[in-house]
Amino acid sequence: MSIYTKQGWVNIPYIMTKYNPAIVVLVGGRGIGKTYNVLDFCFFNTTGVKWFYLRRTQEELEACCNDELNPFKELNNKYNKKLLI
């Protein structure tokens, strides 16, 4: 196993179960699966992991409130949900 999947995405389930970290901070380029994989693991799987969604600026947070930039958009489609910020 690796911190990346065979497809090149961040392997959050592996990181969380292998290392059982108290806190995880992911910094990296756009489009490598940071937000999607963390939200999928923490919210849609019943792991009991406590989490929060943090944006760096008020502008970034307000952008997430837009339907097009909603971080839950792809997961809503995958799980047939309607989660909004």
N, C-alpha and C positions, 0 to 999 in steps of 0.2 A: 504494500500500500504506500501511497504517497500523499503529500499535501495537495497534489493536483490529480484530477481524474485523467483517464486515458484521452479524453476529449480536450484536456487543457484547462478545465474549470477548477476553481478553488474547491477542494474536497472538505467542506465544512463538517459533514458527519464524521469523517475520519479524524479531523483535528479535535473535535469536541469529545469523541469517545476515547481516543488514544491518550490525549494529554489532560483532559478534564480541567481546562483552564478556568481561573476565576474571572478573567476578563479577556476579551479578544478585540484587538484593534486591527483592522485591515486597511492597509494603504497600498494603492496600486493603480495601474492604468485603467482607463475606461473599458468596459466591455469584457472583463475577465471573470464575471460572475460573482463578484463580492456581495452585492445587495441581494440578488436573486437567491443565491444559495443560502445565505444567512437567514433571510426571511422564510424560505422554504423549510429549512431545518428547525428554526426556533418557533415559528408560528403554526405551520401546517402539520408538523409531526408532533405527536404527544410525548415530548421528552421531559417536560417539566422545567425546562431551561427558562430562567427569567431573562428578559431582554428589553431593550428600548431602542427606538429608531432615532438617531441623532443626525442633525444636519449642522454644518459649520456656520452658516449665516441665516438670517431671517429670509433673505432673498431665495436661498436654496430651499428652505422649508416651504415658502409660498409657492415655489415652482412645483413642488411635489403635490400640491393641492389641485393642480391641473390634471384633468382626466388623462391627457396624453403622457404626462410625466409621472403619473402615480406609480410608485415603486411596486405596488401590488398588482399592476396591470396584467403581467404575464401569468402570475400565480392565480389571479382571479379567473383567467381563462382556463388554466390547467385544472383548478378545483371547482369551477363553476360557482364562484363567490362574488361578492360586490364590496370589497374592503376599500375604504378611502382613508385619507389622512385629513 
